[in-house]
């Protein structure tokens, strides 16, 4: 996991593959942590249209969603990544 974190910090999230069809609950909670960090509110409380609009906007953007100095939450541990 440490190697993955180093790679993400060095190269950004663009190198990570994310299959949103699997483990959707984990992905929703991860996006929720990001939107809360950014002061956008709770992704989990948004309706489907707002979620789709947010994800579509971010996927179409050229900037990173998170700053490079973003500290991961202790809620996500090595056990969460397999």
N, C-alpha and C positions, 0 to 999 in steps of 0.2 A: 504494500500500500504506500509506503514511503516513496518508492520509485515513481508510482503513478502521481502522487502529489507533486513531486519535483518536476515531472514532465509537464503537468498542468500549469504550474507556476512559470516554467520556462517557455512553453509554447502556446499556452492558452487551452481553452476547452475544444477548439476546433479539431483536435486530433482524437477526441474521444467519440466512439460510436455509441449512440443511444437508440435503443429499440423501444419506442414508447408503447409498443403492443404488450411488452412484458413488464411486470412489476410496476404497473401504473400507479399504485399507491405510494411506493417509494419515490417515484418521479414527482408526483404531485406534492409530496412533503418537501422534497428538495427544492422545487420551484417556489413553494410557500416560504421556505427559509430565505430564498433570494429576494422575493418581493417584499418580505418584511424588512430585510436588511436595507433595501433600497427605499424604504418608506412608502411603498405603494399599497400597503395593506396585505391582507391574507388572501393568497391565491385560492386557498381551500374554500373561502367564503364566497368567491365570485361565481356567477352563473356561467354556463357553458359558453355563451356568446362572448363574454368578457375574457374567459380563458383563451379561447381560440384567437381572439383579436390580439391579445398580449403575445402569445406564442408566435403568431404570424408576423407581427411587427418586429419582434426580436430576431427571428430567423432571417428576416429580410434586411436587418441592419448590418452595418459594417463595423460597429464598435463592439468591444467585449461587453457582455452583460454584467460581469463582475469586475471590480478593480483587481489589479494584480496582487494587491496586499490583503485581499479578502481572507479572513480566517474562517476555516470550516468549523461548523458547530460540533460540539461534543456529542450532540444527538446522533450524528452519523459516525459510526465506528467502522473498524476494519471488518467486523462481522456483517455490516450492511453491504459490503462490496465483495462479491464472489465471482 
